[in-house]
Amino acid sequence: MSLKAMAPSSAPAVCPASAATRRSRQHKLKLWCSSAAETTPMGPWQPQRRSANYQPSSWDYDALLALKGVSRDLVCQFSHDKLKRSVKDMLLNKSESSCKVKLIDTMQRLGISYHFDEEICSILSSISMETANVRHVNDDDVASMALKFRVLRENGFSTDPGLLKHNIHGKNCSKGTLQRDDVNGFLSLYEASYLAFRGEEMLDVARTFSTNVLRDLMPSMPPHTRNGVAHALDLPLQWRAPRLETRWFIDHYAGDIGLDPLLLQFAKVDFNNVQGVHQQELARLTKWWRDIGLCDKLMFARDRLMECFHYANGIVWEPKHGACREMLARIANLIVHLDDVYDVYGTLDELILFTDAIGRWDENPCERLPEYMKALYSVVYNTSNEVADNVLKVQGYSIHSLLRKAWHDISVSFLVEAKWHHGNYRPTLQEYLDNGRVSCSAPLLLLHAFPMLNSDVNAKTLSLIQSYPRLVQSASLVLRLCNDSATHSAELQRGDAPSSIAIHMSESGSVEQDSRKAMEDLSIEAWKAVNQEAFDNCKFSRPFANACVNLARISQCVYHEGDGFGEPDDVKRKNINELFLEPCC
């Protein structure tokens, strides 16, 4: 039950497969599934196979193969570099700390801060030491103080929510500090509250209070302010995938708030350059997918290459991490197919054999496996070993056994869920969540990414990551709960094993709305653990810690108000178009 994906019934605006092509694919799928049921290798009897009625991909792979990316001639390169120098001067010439923090936050939302990592780190380090002395911050307004707290914490600098105590008192803000019409103050406090660690009740109070006030004030806000507040209340900034936020900020908000034209111009140019890099990766990924031919051998499974690339891009989007991003997209795509084998198509006997084969990790799987399982196993085996071989070549450490164990772990977790379904067993919520942290696929993805995002790969760090540390577990729980929230109703209709919401309803006797609220509260607690493990004395490199946080973020986005993998609506399909196919104007 990971990465539940089903293509939309209507084609997107860009790269759609033709209606005739899609009808042809559906016809082939029906014929193939009928034939497979009659020729099963498990014996003369015909196994009863389930069908989720997944639709073919709506993306035109011929068009994706033809993507070349943006051509950067010398004139474009000169313009980009000139703008970059101007933005750097703007950053370094700011004098007041509050102005510096506001500019850094804007640059991060515009997606251009990665060009100035060293400068930003130096500035925030200085501000962090300054804020350690409360006497220097007492005079800051609540908007500036909350922004300073959030930016420092999300960039890994130690900061105490006590900095905000002068602006929060019980369930109200201190008199004379924050008026009910100070929308920026409430909005800044709201966004800061989602950087809470466990036990920071003050930020829980701030979150509830600021949320209620912002909702009350929305009708009286100017249009551009109301637009920004509605966007924040829909999903807080800490829960948004950075690249999705960048596109929205450039297109819908930056122009309304009087942003410096030079900043906005550089953001658009840089966005298009990065988009060009992503397009080149998409073309290579599509060629790989066509070359291995797995889609034709497992026609019952979901073909979700573009959606998997979108998810991988949500985890690591920076141009320098292209190899990691392409690898994650491949692994995610294979997980989708593995999931469909266990969740929908395979018989229990076949699944037991398949799980055993993955555990042995032989080059040639068991001859008793059905041909469709052999085909999937071969691609999984070769793809994962290719990653491990590259790590051995570059880092000098073998992670073959680490990745083998990760594939076996997720297969075992899938098998547990299959046995629950076939045996009509209802697990406890704790049993379900313990297994779901693995079956959600996050540990497998992050274990593959780990050696590519860490310059220091050794026995100690590999031992730490293999133990599924709290940061990985917490990000996994966010993905599990987001997935359940979006897929609960569809899975009940298909007769799948119950998800966290259904189990909570059964155990507590609650109605669905109350159980959803309970799982939302559990997700907030998981996010607190993600924040603390990523931003407070983190045991991992900053790129890997960011990848864990971003995995939780992209999970929030693709499953927000519907299943972006299962039944993506127009908004989610438009997001993919804008990220990878439509340049900023």
C-alpha positions in Angstrom: 0.0 0.0 0.0 2.7 2.5 -1.0 2.6 5.2 -3.5 -1.0 4.3 -4.5 -1.2 5.6 -8.0 -3.8 5.5 -10.7 -3.8 7.8 -13.8 -6.5 10.4 -14.2 -9.4 9.7 -16.5 -8.8 12.9 -18.4 -5.6 13.7 -20.1 -3.4 16.6 -19.0 -2.8 19.7 -21.1 0.7 18.7 -22.0 2.1 15.4 -23.3 -1.2 13.5 -23.3 -1.5 10.1 -24.9 -4.1 10.1 -27.6 -7.5 8.6 -26.9 -7.1 5.9 -29.5 -3.7 4.9 -28.0 -5.2 4.7 -24.5 -8.2 2.6 -25.7 -5.7 0.2 -27.5 -3.7 -0.1 -24.3 -6.8 -0.9 -22.2 -7.8 -3.6 -24.8 -4.4 -5.2 -24.7 -4.5 -5.1 -20.9 -7.9 -7.0 -20.8 -6.6 -9.6 -23.2 -3.3 -10.1 -21.4 -5.0 -10.4 -17.9 -7.4 -13.0 -19.4 -4.5 -15.0 -20.9 -2.5 -14.8 -17.7 -5.3 -16.3 -15.7 -5.5 -19.3 -18.0 -1.8 -20.0 -18.2 -0.6 -19.6 -14.6 2.5 -21.6 -13.7 1.1 -22.5 -10.3 -0.9 -25.5 -11.6 -3.9 -26.4 -13.7 -6.4 -24.4 -11.6 -7.1 -20.8 -12.4 -6.2 -18.4 -9.6 -8.6 -15.7 -8.7 -6.8 -12.5 -9.3 -8.0 -9.1 -8.2 -8.1 -6.0 -10.4 -8.0 -2.4 -9.3 -9.0 -1.2 -12.7 -6.0 1.0 -13.1 -6.0 3.2 -16.2 -3.0 3.5 -18.5 -0.6 6.4 -18.2 -1.9 9.7 -19.6 1.5 11.0 -20.4 2.9 10.7 -24.0 6.3 9.0 -23.7 7.3 9.9 -27.2 6.9 13.6 -26.2 8.9 13.0 -23.0 11.7 11.2 -25.0 11.9 14.3 -27.2 12.6 16.7 -24.3 15.9 18.4 -24.8 15.9 20.9 -21.9 16.6 24.7 -22.2 19.5 25.5 -24.5 21.8 27.9 -22.6 23.8 30.0 -25.1 26.5 32.4 -24.0 24.1 35.4 -23.9 21.7 33.5 -21.6 24.5 32.4 -19.4 25.9 35.9 -19.1 22.5 37.3 -18.2 22.0 34.5 -15.5 25.5 35.2 -14.0 25.0 38.9 -14.0 21.6 38.6 -12.2 23.2 36.2 -9.7 25.9 38.7 -8.9 23.4 41.4 -8.3 21.3 39.2 -6.0 24.4 38.3 -4.0 25.3 42.0 -3.6 21.7 42.6 -2.4 22.1 39.9 0.2 25.4 41.1 1.5 24.5 44.7 1.6 21.5 44.3 3.9 22.4 45.8 7.3 19.6 45.0 9.8 19.2 41.4 10.8 15.4 41.4 10.3 15.9 42.6 6.7 18.5 39.9 6.1 16.2 37.2 7.4 13.3 38.4 5.4 15.4 38.4 2.2 16.8 34.9 2.9 13.2 33.6 3.4 12.1 35.2 0.1 15.1 33.7 -1.7 14.3 30.2 -0.3 10.7 30.5 -1.4 11.8 31.7 -4.9 14.1 28.6 -5.2 17.3 30.6 -5.6 18.9 30.3 -2.2 21.0 27.2 -3.2 23.3 29.6 -5.1 24.3 31.3 -1.9 24.5 28.6 0.7 27.8 29.8 2.1 26.7 33.4 2.4 23.4 32.5 4.0 25.0 30.1 6.5 27.4 32.8 7.6 24.6 35.4 8.0 22.4 33.1 9.9 25.2 32.0 12.1 25.8 35.6 13.1 22.1 36.2 13.7 21.8 33.1 15.8 24.5 34.3 18.1 22.8 37.7 18.3 19.5 36.2 19.2 21.1 34.2 22.0 21.0 37.5 23.9 17.4 38.3 24.6 18.1 42.0 25.1 18.8 42.4 21.4 15.4 40.9 20.3 12.9 42.4 22.8 12.1 45.3 20.5 11.4 43.1 17.4 7.7 42.9 16.3 6.1 39.5 16.4 6.2 39.1 12.6 10.0 39.6 12.5 10.7 37.6 15.6 8.6 34.6 14.4 10.2 34.7 11.0 13.6 34.8 12.6 12.8 31.8 14.7 11.5 29.8 11.7 14.3 30.6 9.3 17.0 29.9 11.9 15.4 26.6 13.0 14.7 25.3 9.5 18.3 26.0 8.5 19.7 24.0 11.4 20.5 26.8 13.9 19.7 26.4 17.6 16.9 28.6 18.6 14.5 28.7 21.5 10.7 29.2 21.2 11.1 31.2 24.3 12.1 34.0 21.9 8.4 34.3 21.2 7.2 34.3 24.8 7.0 38.1 24.8 4.4 37.8 22.1 2.4 34.8 23.4 0.7 34.7 26.7 -1.6 31.8 27.4 -4.1 31.7 24.5 -3.7 35.4 23.7 -0.8 37.6 22.4 0.6 40.1 24.9 -1.1 43.4 25.1 0.3 46.1 22.9 2.4 43.7 20.9 0.1 42.2 18.4 -3.2 43.6 17.3 -6.0 41.6 15.7 -5.5 43.4 12.4 -1.7 42.5 12.3 -2.1 39.8 9.6 1.6 39.5 8.9 2.2 38.9 12.6 -0.4 36.2 12.9 0.8 34.6 9.6 4.4 34.6 10.6 3.5 33.1 14.0 1.4 30.4 12.2 4.2 29.4 9.9 6.7 29.3 12.8 4.5 27.1 14.9 4.9 24.2 12.4 8.6 24.1 13.2 7.8 22.8 16.7 9.7 20.1 18.5 8.1 17.6 20.8 7.1 19.2 24.1 7.0 22.8 22.9 3.4 23.4 24.0 3.9 27.2 23.5 4.0 26.6 19.7 0.9 24.4 19.8 -0.9 27.3 21.4 0.5 29.6 18.8 -0.7 27.3 16.0 -4.2 27.0 17.2 -4.6 30.7 18.1 -3.1 32.1 14.9 -5.1 29.7 12.7 -8.4 30.7 14.2 -7.6 34.5 14.0 -6.4 34.3 10.4 -9.6 32.5 9.4 -11.7 35.1 11.2 -9.8 38.0 9.5 -9.8 36.6 5.9 -13.0 38.3 4.7 -11.6 41.7 5.5 -8.2 41.2 3.9 -7.0 42.8 0.6 -7.1 40.2 -2.2 -3.3 39.6 -2.4 -3.1 39.2 1.4 -6.1 36.9 1.4 -4.5 34.8 -1.4 -1.3 34.3 0.6 -3.2 33.5 3.9 -5.5 31.0 2.1 -2.4 29.3 0.6 -0.8 29.0 4.0 -3.9 27.7 5.7 -4.3 25.1 3.0 -0.8 23.7 3.8 1.8 25.4 6.0 5.1 26.3 4.4 7.0 23.6 6.4 4.7 21.0 4.8 5.1 22.1 1.2 7.5 20.6 -1.3 10.0 23.4 -2.1 9.7 23.3 -5.8 5.9 23.4 -5.8 6.2 26.4 -3.4 8.6 28.1 -5.8 6.4 27.8 -8.8 3.4 29.1 -6.9 5.3 32.0 -5.3 6.7 33.1 -8.6 3.4 32.9 -10.5 0.8 33.9 -8.0 2.3 35.9 -5.2 5.7 37.6 -5.7 4.3 40.3 -8.0 1.5 41.2 -5.5 3.8 42.0 -2.6 6.1 44.4 -4.4 9.0 42.1 -4.6 12.2 43.5 -6.1 12.0 43.0 -9.9 15.6 41.9 -10.0 14.9 39.1 -7.5 11.9 37.9 -9.5 13.7 38.1 -12.8 16.5 36.0 -11.5 14.1 33.5 -10.0 12.3 33.0 -13.4 15.5 32.6 -15.3 16.9 30.2 -12.8 13.6 28.2 -12.6 13.7 27.7 -16.4 17.3 26.6 -16.2 16.6 24.0 -13.5 13.5 22.9 -15.4 15.7 22.2 -18.4 17.9 20.0 -16.3 14.8 18.1 -15.1 13.6 17.7 -18.7 16.9 16.1 -19.7 16.5 13.7 -16.8 13.0 12.9 -17.8 14.1 12.0 -21.3 16.8 9.6 -20.0 14.3 8.1 -17.5 11.8 7.5 -20.2 14.4 5.8 -22.4 15.3 3.5 -19.5 11.7 2.6 -19.0 11.1 1.9 -22.6 14.3 -0.2 -22.9 13.6 -2.5 -20.0 10.1 -3.2 -21.3 8.7 -4.0 -17.8 5.5 -2.2 -18.6 4.6 -4.7 -21.3 5.4 -7.6 -19.1 3.3 -6.4 -16.1 0.4 -4.8 -17.9 -1.8 -5.2 -14.8 0.4 -2.8 -12.9 0.3 1.0 -12.9 2.5 2.9 -15.3 3.4 6.0 -13.3 6.8 7.1 -14.6 6.0 10.8 -14.6 4.4 10.7 -11.1 7.4 8.9 -9.7 9.8 11.5 -11.1 7.6 14.2 -9.6 7.9 12.4 -6.2 11.6 11.9 -6.6 12.0 15.6 -7.5 10.1 16.4 -4.3 12.8 14.6 -2.3 15.8 16.1 -4.1 15.3 18.9 -6.7 18.7 20.7 -6.8 20.6 20.3 -10.2 23.7 18.9 -8.5 21.6 15.9 -7.2 20.5 14.7 -10.6 22.0 11.2 -10.4 20.2 10.7 -7.0 16.9 12.1 -8.4 16.9 9.8 -11.4 17.8 6.8 -9.3 15.0 7.6 -6.8 12.5 7.9 -9.7 13.5 4.4 -10.9 13.2 2.9 -7.5 9.8 4.5 -6.9 8.6 3.2 -10.2 9.7 -0.3 -9.3 8.0 0.0 -5.9 4.8 0.9 -7.6 5.0 -2.3 -9.6 6.0 -4.4 -6.6 3.1 -3.0 -4.6 0.6 -4.0 -7.3 2.0 -7.5 -7.4 1.4 -7.9 -3.7 -1.6 -5.7 -3.3 -3.7 -6.6 -6.3 -2.5 -9.3 -8.7 -0.3 -12.0 -7.1 -1.8 -15.1 -5.4 -0.7 -15.7 -1.8 1.4 -18.7 -2.8 3.1 -16.7 -5.5 3.8 -13.9 -3.0 5.4 -16.2 -0.5 7.7 -17.6 -3.2 8.5 -14.1 -4.4 9.4 -12.8 -0.9 11.6 -15.8 -0.4 13.4 -15.1 -3.7 14.1 -11.5 -2.8 15.4 -12.7 0.5 17.9 -15.0 -1.2 18.9 -12.3 -3.7 20.2 -14.7 -6.3 21.1 -13.4 -9.8 18.6 -15.9 -11.3 15.4 -16.2 -9.2 13.6 -19.5 -8.4 12.4 -21.3 -11.5 9.0 -21.8 -9.9 8.2 -18.1 -10.0 5.7 -16.9 -12.6 7.3 -15.2 -15.6 5.9 -11.7 -14.6 7.6 -12.1 -11.2 10.8 -13.1 -12.8 10.7 -10.0 -15.0 10.2 -7.7 -12.1 12.8 -9.4 -9.9 15.4 -9.1 -12.6 14.9 -5.3 -13.0 14.8 -4.8 -9.2 18.0 -6.9 -8.8 19.9 -5.2 -11.6 18.8 -1.6 -10.7 19.7 -1.9 -7.0 23.0 -3.6 -7.7 23.9 -0.8 -10.2 23.4 1.7 -7.4 25.5 -0.4 -5.0 28.3 -0.9 -7.6 28.5 2.9 -8.2 28.7 3.6 -4.4 31.5 1.0 -4.1 33.4 2.6 -7.0 33.0 6.2 -5.7 33.0 5.7 -1.9 34.9 2.5 -1.5 32.2 0.9 0.6 29.9 -1.9 -0.3 26.2 -1.4 0.4 25.0 -4.4 -1.5 23.8 -6.2 1.6 22.2 -3.0 2.9 20.0 -2.5 -0.2 19.3 -6.3 -0.4 17.9 -6.2 3.2 15.9 -3.1 2.4 14.2 -4.8 -0.6 13.5 -7.8 1.5 12.1 -5.7 4.4 9.6 -4.0 2.2 8.6 -7.3 0.5 8.0 -8.9 3.9 5.9 -5.9 4.9 3.9 -6.2 1.7 3.4 -9.9 2.4 2.2 -9.2 5.9 -0.5 -6.9 4.5 -1.4 -9.5 1.9 -1.8 -12.2 4.6 -4.0 -9.8 6.6 -6.2 -9.3 3.6 -6.4 -13.0 2.6 -7.0 -14.0 6.2 -9.5 -11.3 7.0 -7.3 -10.3 9.9 -7.7 -6.8 11.5 -4.4 -5.7 13.0 -4.2 -3.3 15.9 -3.3 0.2 15.1 0.1 -0.3 16.6 0.7 -3.4 14.5 -0.5 -1.6 11.4 1.7 1.5 11.9 4.8 -0.6 12.8 4.5 -2.5 9.6 3.3 0.6 7.6 6.5 2.5 8.4 8.2 0.0 6.1 5.5 -0.8 3.6 5.0 3.0 2.8 8.4 2.7 0.9 10.1 5.7 2.6 12.9 3.6 4.2 13.7 1.9 0.9 13.9 5.2 -1.0 16.0 6.9 1.7 18.4 4.0 2.0 19.1 4.2 -1.7 19.6 8.0 -1.5 21.8 7.9 1.7 25.1 7.1 0.1 24.5 9.6 -2.8 23.8 12.5 -0.3 26.6 11.8 2.1 30.3 12.4 1.4 31.2 10.4 4.5 30.0 6.8 4.0 31.7 4.4 6.4 30.8 1.5 8.7 29.5 3.8 11.5 27.1 5.8 9.2 25.9 2.7 7.4 25.2 1.0 10.7 23.2 4.0 11.8 21.1 4.3 8.7 20.5 0.5 8.6 18.9 0.7 12.0 16.1 2.9 10.5 16.8 5.9 12.8 14.1 8.1 14.2 14.3 10.7 11.4 13.6 8.0 8.8 10.9 6.4 10.9 9.2 9.7 11.5 9.2 10.8 7.8 7.9 7.3 7.0 5.0 7.8 9.4 4.1 11.1 7.8 4.0 9.3 4.4 2.0 6.4 5.8 -0.7 8.7 7.3 -0.9 11.0 4.3 -1.4 8.0 2.1 -4.1 6.5 4.3 -6.0 9.8 4.5 -6.2 10.0 0.7 -6.8 6.3 -0.1 -9.0 5.2 2.8 -12.3 5.4 0.9 -11.1 3.8 -2.3 -9.4 1.0 -0.5 -12.6 0.2 1.4 -14.4 0.0 -1.8 -11.8 -2.4 -3.3 -11.9 -4.6 -0.1 -8.3 -4.0 0.8 -7.0 -4.6 4.3 -8.0 -1.7 6.6 -5.9 1.4 6.9 -5.1 3.5 10.0 -8.4 5.4 9.8 -10.6 2.2 9.6 -8.6 0.5 12.4 -8.9 3.6 14.6 -12.7 3.7 14.0 -13.0 0.0 14.9 -10.8 0.3 18.1 -12.3 3.5 19.4 -15.9 3.3 18.1 -15.4 6.7 16.5 -17.0 8.1 13.4 -14.8 8.6 10.4 -14.4 12.4 10.9 -13.1 11.9 14.5 -10.7 9.1 13.4 -9.4 11.3 10.7 -8.8 14.0 13.2 -6.9 11.6 15.5 -4.7 10.6 12.6 -4.1 14.2 11.7 -3.0 14.8 15.3 -0.7 11.8 15.1 0.8 13.2 11.9 1.5 16.6 13.6 3.4 14.7 16.3 5.3 12.8 13.6 6.2 16.1 12.1 7.6 17.4 15.4 9.9 14.4 15.5 11.0 15.1 11.9 11.7 18.7 12.9 13.7 17.7 15.9 15.7 15.0 14.3 16.5 17.1 11.2 17.2 20.5 12.8 18.4 19.8 16.3 21.9 18.1 16.6 21.2 16.1 13.4 23.3 12.9 13.1 23.3 13.1 9.3 24.6 15.3 6.5 22.5 18.3 5.7 21.6 17.1 2.2 20.3 13.7 3.6 18.4 15.4 6.4 16.8 17.7 3.9 15.8 14.7 1.8 14.1 13.1 4.8 12.2 16.4 5.5 11.4 16.8 1.8 10.0 13.2 1.5 7.5 14.1 4.2 6.7 17.4 2.4 6.1 15.9 -1.0 4.0 13.2 0.7 1.8 16.0 2.2 1.5 17.6 -1.3 0.7 14.6 -3.5 -1.9 13.2 -1.0 -3.4 16.6 0.0 -7.2 16.7 -0.7 -7.1 13.6 -2.8 -4.8 10.9 -4.1 -2.2 12.5 -6.4 -1.0 9.0 -7.3 -4.4 7.3 -7.4 -6.8 9.9 -8.8 -4.9 13.1 -9.5 -7.2 16.1 -10.0 -6.6 19.0 -12.4 -4.6 20.9 -9.9 -2.1 18.1 -9.3 -1.7 17.4 -13.0 -1.3 21.1 -13.6 1.5 21.1 -10.9 3.4 18.5 -12.8 3.0 20.4 -16.1 4.2 23.6 -14.5 7.2 22.0 -12.8 8.6 20.1 -15.7 7.0 21.2 -19.0 5.8 24.8 -18.9 8.5 27.5 -18.4 8.1 30.6 -16.2 7.2 33.7 -18.3 
